Amino acid sequence: MSIFMAELLGTALMILLGNGVVATCCLKNTKHDKNGNWMIITTAWAFAVFVGVIVAGPISGAHLNPVVTITFALTNAVAWKLVPQYLMGEFIGAMVGAFLVWIVYKDHFKITEDESAKRACFCTEPAIRNYVSNFISEFTATFVLIFTILHITGANIHLTIDPNANIGLGSIGALPVAILVWVLGLSLGSTTGYAMNPARDLGPRIVLFLLPLKVKIDWKYSWIPILAPLCGGVVATFLHMFLSS
């Protein structure tokens, strides 16, 4: 299996399960009891990451996130020539996962009138729309994500790792990363929905645009979950490099 296919499958499973729990909690007439939504969503998203890492880890290191890929490229843990394979797998995988959510919950989408609820099954939006605050929220959550991942993995900025080795998230096992995503969702995620991943938000947002759901895509907000995570990840990476030098 190639890096591209591993990232595609891992990301698709992560989005299917992660956005699937949002559909369970937000769409009409599911068997969900409608109580404790945020705990259910953050917990399922953490285990969705767990599943994605388990599947993709042995092949690609299971980045599942362009910010993680760029981080490991900046630290010389991944060759820059491999970055396009990772990014394509992540974005296409996110789109595949989002499409599968629509297939599974198609009947529930049909009877749900709330546009916000249907949009939430694909992409993020802020609880309070303030672009500066929203940017800071996504920046901060992604900073913590990347800074902690770099400490967990022990990424060595002076070493170029064999691109065929089990690098990145897959080399440490999935559970620590799942726990990290869980606490980030519980602690910092309720302001914006904690995208922390440009592929996780943009891929499903494009799918939503293509599907016959007649839901506003909210392109005006879409730059936040793309740019803020990238900035937060890069700052976390350079701080880690500085502290490790």
C-alpha positions as CSV (number, residue, x, y, z in Angstrom):
1,M,0.0,0.0,0.0
2,S,1.3,3.5,-0.9
3,I,1.6,6.5,1.4
4,F,-1.2,8.1,-0.7
5,M,-3.6,5.2,-0.2
6,A,-2.7,4.8,3.5
7,E,-3.4,8.5,4.2
8,L,-6.6,8.3,2.1
9,L,-8.0,5.3,3.9
10,G,-7.0,6.5,7.4
11,T,-8.4,10.0,6.8
12,A,-11.6,8.6,5.3
13,L,-12.2,6.4,8.3
14,M,-11.4,9.2,10.7
15,I,-13.9,11.6,8.9
16,L,-16.6,8.9,8.5
17,L,-16.5,8.1,12.3
18,G,-15.9,11.7,13.4
19,N,-18.5,13.4,11.3
20,G,-20.7,10.4,11.7
21,V,-21.0,11.0,15.5
22,V,-21.9,14.7,14.7
23,A,-24.7,13.3,12.4
24,T,-25.9,11.0,15.1
25,C,-26.1,13.9,17.6
26,C,-27.5,16.6,15.3
27,L,-29.7,15.0,12.7
28,K,-33.4,14.3,13.2
29,N,-34.8,10.9,14.3
30,T,-31.6,9.1,15.0
31,K,-31.5,6.8,18.0
32,H,-29.3,9.2,19.9
33,D,-31.0,10.4,23.2
34,K,-29.9,14.0,22.6
35,N,-28.3,14.4,26.0
36,G,-24.6,15.1,26.6
37,N,-23.8,15.8,23.0
38,W,-20.4,17.4,23.5
39,M,-19.0,14.6,25.5
40,I,-20.2,12.1,23.0
41,I,-18.8,14.1,20.0
42,T,-15.4,14.7,21.5
43,T,-15.1,11.1,22.7
44,A,-16.1,9.6,19.4
45,W,-13.8,12.0,17.5
46,A,-10.9,10.9,19.7
47,F,-11.5,7.3,18.9
48,A,-12.0,8.2,15.2
49,V,-8.5,9.5,15.2
50,F,-7.4,6.2,17.0
51,V,-9.0,4.1,14.1
52,G,-7.4,6.3,11.4
53,V,-3.9,6.0,13.0
54,I,-4.2,2.2,13.5
55,V,-5.0,1.8,9.8
56,A,-2.6,4.2,8.2
57,G,0.2,4.1,10.8
58,P,2.2,1.1,9.6
59,I,2.4,2.5,6.1
60,S,2.6,6.3,6.2
61,G,2.9,7.1,9.9
62,A,-0.7,8.2,9.9
63,H,-0.5,12.0,9.6
64,L,-4.1,12.4,8.6
65,N,-3.6,16.1,8.7
66,P,-1.7,18.5,6.4
67,V,-0.4,20.4,9.4
68,V,1.2,17.2,10.8
69,T,2.7,16.5,7.4
70,I,4.2,20.0,7.1
71,T,5.4,19.8,10.7
72,F,7.3,16.5,10.0
73,A,8.7,18.0,6.8
74,L,10.0,21.0,8.6
75,T,11.7,18.8,11.2
76,N,13.2,16.7,8.5
77,A,11.3,13.6,9.6
78,V,9.6,13.4,6.2
79,A,11.2,14.2,2.8
80,W,9.6,17.2,1.1
81,K,9.2,15.2,-2.1
82,L,6.7,12.9,-0.2
83,V,4.5,15.8,1.0
84,P,2.3,15.9,-2.1
85,Q,1.4,12.2,-1.6
86,Y,0.4,12.9,2.0
87,L,-1.6,16.0,1.2
88,M,-3.5,14.4,-1.7
89,G,-4.4,11.4,0.4
90,E,-5.5,13.5,3.3
91,F,-7.8,15.9,1.3
92,I,-9.3,13.1,-0.9
93,G,-9.7,10.9,2.1
94,A,-11.6,13.6,3.9
95,M,-13.9,14.0,0.9
96,V,-14.5,10.3,0.7
97,G,-15.3,10.1,4.4
98,A,-17.7,13.0,4.2
99,F,-19.5,11.5,1.3
100,L,-19.9,8.2,3.2
101,V,-21.5,10.1,6.1
102,W,-24.1,11.5,3.7
103,I,-24.7,8.0,2.3
104,V,-25.2,6.4,5.7
105,Y,-27.4,9.2,7.1
106,K,-29.2,10.1,3.8
107,D,-32.7,9.5,5.2
108,H,-32.0,11.7,8.3
109,F,-30.6,14.5,6.2
110,K,-33.8,14.5,4.2
111,I,-36.0,15.1,7.3
112,T,-33.7,17.5,9.1
113,E,-34.7,21.2,8.4
114,D,-32.0,22.8,10.5
115,E,-29.3,24.0,8.0
116,S,-26.7,24.5,10.8
117,A,-27.2,20.9,12.0
118,K,-26.7,19.5,8.5
119,R,-23.7,21.7,7.9
120,A,-22.1,20.6,11.2
121,C,-22.0,17.0,9.8
122,F,-19.4,18.2,7.3
123,C,-17.5,21.2,8.5
124,T,-17.0,23.5,11.5
125,E,-18.5,26.8,12.4
126,P,-18.0,29.1,15.4
127,A,-20.3,29.2,18.4
128,I,-19.8,33.0,18.3
129,R,-18.7,34.5,15.0
130,N,-15.7,36.7,15.7
131,Y,-13.0,36.1,13.2
132,V,-10.2,37.3,15.4
133,S,-11.3,35.1,18.3
134,N,-12.1,32.2,16.1
135,F,-8.6,32.4,14.5
136,I,-7.0,32.5,18.0
137,S,-9.1,29.5,19.1
138,E,-8.0,27.3,16.2
139,F,-4.4,28.6,16.3
140,T,-4.2,27.7,20.0
141,A,-5.7,24.3,19.8
142,T,-3.5,23.3,16.9
143,F,-0.4,24.8,18.6
144,V,-1.1,22.5,21.5
145,L,-1.8,19.5,19.2
146,I,1.5,19.9,17.2
147,F,3.7,20.9,20.2
148,T,2.5,17.9,22.1
149,I,2.8,15.5,19.2
150,L,6.4,16.6,18.6
151,H,7.2,15.8,22.3
152,I,5.4,12.5,22.1
153,T,7.2,11.4,18.9
154,G,10.5,12.9,19.8
155,A,10.9,14.2,16.3
156,N,14.6,14.9,15.8
157,I,15.2,18.1,13.8
158,H,18.7,16.9,13.0
159,L,17.7,13.5,11.5
160,T,16.2,12.6,8.2
161,I,14.1,9.5,8.8
162,D,13.8,6.7,6.2
163,P,10.5,7.6,4.4
164,N,9.6,3.9,4.3
165,A,9.9,3.6,8.1
166,N,6.9,3.8,10.4
167,I,7.3,7.5,11.2
168,G,5.1,10.1,12.7
169,L,2.0,9.2,14.7
170,G,2.0,5.5,13.8
171,S,5.3,4.9,15.5
172,I,4.0,5.8,18.9
173,G,0.8,3.9,18.9
174,A,-2.6,5.5,18.5
175,L,-3.8,5.9,22.1
176,P,-1.7,8.9,23.2
177,V,-2.8,10.9,20.1
178,A,-6.4,9.9,20.7
179,I,-6.2,11.1,24.3
180,L,-4.6,14.4,23.1
181,V,-7.4,15.0,20.6
182,W,-10.0,14.1,23.3
183,V,-8.7,16.7,25.8
184,L,-8.4,19.3,23.1
185,G,-12.0,18.8,22.2
186,L,-13.2,19.0,25.7
187,S,-11.0,21.9,26.8
188,L,-10.6,24.1,23.7
189,G,-13.0,22.8,21.1
190,S,-16.4,24.3,22.0
191,T,-15.7,27.7,20.5
192,T,-15.2,26.7,16.9
193,G,-15.6,22.9,16.7
194,Y,-11.8,22.4,16.8
195,A,-11.0,21.6,13.2
196,M,-7.2,21.7,13.8
197,N,-6.9,20.2,10.3
198,P,-7.4,21.9,6.9
199,A,-8.3,18.7,5.2
200,R,-10.8,17.7,7.8
201,D,-12.7,21.0,7.2
202,L,-12.1,21.9,3.6
203,G,-12.6,18.4,2.1
204,P,-16.0,17.8,3.6
205,R,-17.0,21.5,2.9
206,I,-16.4,20.9,-0.8
207,V,-18.4,17.7,-0.6
208,L,-21.3,19.6,1.0
209,F,-21.1,22.1,-1.8
210,L,-21.4,19.3,-4.4
211,L,-24.3,17.4,-2.7
212,P,-28.0,18.2,-3.3
213,L,-28.6,19.3,0.3
214,K,-29.4,23.0,-0.4
215,V,-27.3,24.1,2.6
216,K,-25.3,27.3,2.7
217,I,-21.6,26.4,2.7
218,D,-20.4,29.4,4.7
219,W,-17.3,30.1,2.6
220,K,-16.8,33.3,4.5
221,Y,-15.7,31.3,7.5
222,S,-13.8,28.5,5.6
223,W,-10.4,30.3,5.7
224,I,-10.2,30.1,9.5
225,P,-10.0,26.3,9.8
226,I,-7.4,26.3,7.0
227,L,-5.1,29.2,7.9
228,A,-5.3,29.2,11.7
229,P,-4.2,25.5,12.1
230,L,-1.4,26.0,9.6
231,C,-0.1,29.0,11.5
232,G,-0.5,27.4,14.9
233,G,1.3,24.3,13.7
234,V,4.2,26.1,12.1
235,V,4.7,28.3,15.3
236,A,4.6,25.2,17.5
237,T,7.1,23.5,15.2
238,F,9.6,26.3,15.2
239,L,9.3,26.7,19.0
240,H,10.0,23.0,19.4
241,M,13.0,23.3,17.0
242,F,14.3,26.3,19.0
243,L,14.0,24.5,22.3
244,S,15.6,21.4,20.9
245,S,18.6,23.2,19.4
